[in-house]
Amino acid sequence: MLFLVAWQAMVAAMMVPSSLPLVRLFAAAAADQPRSHAAMAGFLGGYALVWTTFGWLAFVGDTIVHATVDRTPWLQQHEWLIAAGTLALAGAFQFTALKDRCLAACRHPGAFLLRHYERGLGGAFRLGRRHGLFCLGCCWALMLLMFAAGVANLWWMAGLTALMVYEKTGTGGRRAVPVAGIALLACATLVLAHPHWLPAILGGHP
C-alpha cells in the first residue's frame, strides 16, 4: 500500500507534466458540461488507473526478481546484470515502432481529443484511460529504470521527467528519442564491462 502511494506521487511528478497540453485542452472542452469538475476527475482517474496498474505489476515483478536473486547464489554474485539488462531494455525500446506510434499520439493532443472526446463522466474516464495507455506505451521502459535506480532517486527522477517531457513536447523530441536510446545502451555496456561503476551510473555512491 505504501508503495502505491509513493508510486502515485512519482507518476504525478514525472508523467503529468508531459500530459499538461491534453489536460488543458480537455479542461477547455469540458468547461460547458454541467459537471465539468467531475469530468476532469474522471479523466485524471482513468489516466491514474493505467499507471497504478502498471506500477502494481512492476512492483510484483520486482519482488519476484529479488526473491529469485535471493535463492540463486550465481545471481547474488552477478546482481549487476539485472540493472544492466534494465538499462539495455530501456535503450532498445527507444528504437521500436510501438514507441514511435505512442509518441505520435501524445505529440498531437488536439487531434487526439477531437478523435476520442465524449461528454459525460464515463466518456472522460475512457479518454483518460486511452491517453494513459498511449502514455504508458511511450514511457513504460523508462519508468522501469526507477526500480533500478530506486524510487527515491531524485536525480534520475528529474532526468527521466525532462527526457519524457521533451520527447513529447520539445521541438527536437524526435531526435532526442534515438539519442537517449544510444545513451542508455552505452550505460548498459559500461555496467557490463565495469560492474563497479553501477552505483555511480545510477546516482549512488561508488
Buried (B, 14 or more C-beta within 10 A) or exposed (E): EEBEEEBBEBBEEBBBBBBEBBBEBBBEBBEEBEEBEBBBBBBBBBBBBBBBEBBEEBBEEBEEBEEEBEEEEEBEEEBBBBBBBBBBBBBBBBEEEEBBEBBBBBBBBEEBBEEEBEEBBEBBBBBBBBBBBBBBBBBBBBBBBBBBBEBEBEEBBEBBBBBBBBBBBBEEBEEBBEEBBEBBBEBBBBBBEEBEBBEEBBBEEE
